[in-house]
Each structure stands twice: as structure tokens, then as C-alpha cells.
Amino acid sequence: PCNGLCDEYSALPENVKNGILFGSAGAVLALAVVEEACVKSNTISNGHEFNAIYREFGRGTYMEASQVLDFDNRVFAKSIVEFRQQFKIEDDKIDFYLFNQSQRLILDAIIEEAGLEKEKVLESLSKFANTSAASLILTACFNRELIQEKEMVNIMFAATGSGLTCGEVYAEIDTNTIFSIVETDEHYDEYKHPCGAL
């Protein structure tokens, strides 16, 4: 199911394969459903793979990267296709796809496995790297000018996470509600206390 990506992945050093990247970003998403607006959603949880990513108190975080990669290729891409089929969403009804920006290898595999038009898949990975939970909104804001070429757009948001889980949301978005990115030197230390500027 990896279409050669597993071989490419297995050639990486262990510290690269199983190392966890931590993003440093925050994001806020607020959706208000208006009458006559189209919003569809779906989630999948594969609980028997809970040990692919977990954190032990006082011991750090563990990720079995090959298991996560396999889930993204095997389950996540298929879920995107099935979501579109379930709600009868043709590709021409989707202006953009926004996925969590975990790593290029995974994004490329999803595009290929789900048969998506690469031009419709927006990214921010090359600028910000893995921004974890903030990546969907950050990617929308990073591509704000392109998205705002139209007043309203249909976007399919999709993400994976611990559990292993994945989910999709298809929504019609007023592009005036997508704001620019604000970057600051403000940060939090490892105990989540504000520390001021870097």
C-alpha cells in the first residue's frame, strides 16, 4: 500500500524515522453554520493502534513512525476518497484541500493515493515545517491571497492524529474570514508558562 514509499522511508536513519517534530504555533478556527451553507464532516478512529503515538508521564513521547506512515497511506487517503463518495462531492466542487502539514512524504502519498489534483492541495510545510494542530488554519492563512481570489470557496479540511484517528470537514467558507498570519517572538517554556520575547 505504500507504492515504494516504505522502501524510501525504511532507508532513513532511526533517529529521523522515529523522531517527533514539535511545532510552535497556535491557531483558532471558528465555524458558524449558516442556513443553506454546506458543511459535511466525518471522523475515523482506529483505537487498536493507540500505541503508534503516545506520551508517558515523565518519560517523553514515543512515535512508531512506520505505523503512522502506513495508517496515513492505508486509511487516511482511503477515508478522503470515501468521504467524497459518501457525500457525493465531485472534485469540481472542491476549490482547495487543506491537510495537516506533518511531512512531505505523507502529503505526496495522500495526493497520489487519493488521486487528487496537486494544484488544489495547499501547503505551508515548506515555510513553517510541522506545525501540528495549528497546520490546517496556518495553511489557510498562509495561502490567503490565493484563497481570496474568490468571495466564497469550498474547502475540504482533513487531518490525522493520535489514536490513530483521521477526520474530514467539507465546508463553504467566506474568504473574508481568513486572516493574515501574525508572527511574534512571544513563546512558552517547556512548562507552558509565558516567557516573553525570545
C-alpha positions, 0 to 999 in steps of 0.5 A, a space after each residue: 500500500 505504500 507504492 515504494 514509499 516504505 522502501 524510501 522511508 525504511 532507508 532513513 536513519 532511526 533517529 529521523 524515522 522515529 523522531 517527533 517534530 514539535 511545532 510552535 504555533 497556535 491557531 483558532 478556527 471558528 465555524 458558524 453554520 449558516 442556513 443553506 451553507 454546506 458543511 459535511 464532516 466525518 471522523 475515523 478512529 482506529 483505537 487498536 493502534 493507540 500505541 503508534 503515538 503516545 506520551 508517558 508521564 515523565 518519560 517523553 513521547 514515543 512515535 512508531 513512525 512506520 505505523 503512522 506512515 502506513 495508517 496515513 497511506 492505508 486509511 487516511 487517503 482511503 477515508 478522503 476518497 470515501 468521504 467524497 463518495 459518501 457525500 457525493 462531492 465531485 472534485 469540481 466542487 472542491 476549490 482547495 484541500 487543506 491537510 495537516 502539514 506533518 511531512 512531505 512524504 505523507 502529503 505526496 502519498 495522500 495526493 497520489 493515493 487519493 488521486 487528487 489534483 496537486 494544484 488544489 492541495 495547499 501547503 505551508 510545510 515548506 515555510 513553517 515545517 510541522 506545525 501540528 494542530 495549528 497546520 490546517 488554519 496556518 495553511 489557510 492563512 498562509 495561502 490567503 491571497 490565493 484563497 481570496 481570489 474568490 468571495 466564497 470557496 469550498 474547502 475540504 479540511 482533513 487531518 490525522 492524529 493520535 489514536 490513530 484517528 483521521 477526520 474530514 470537514 467539507 465546508 463553504 467558507 467566506 474568504 473574508 474570514 481568513 486572516 493574515 498570519 501574525 508572527 511574534 517572538 512571544 513563546 512558552 517554556 517547556 512548562 507552558 508558562 509565558 516567557 516573553 520575547 525570545 
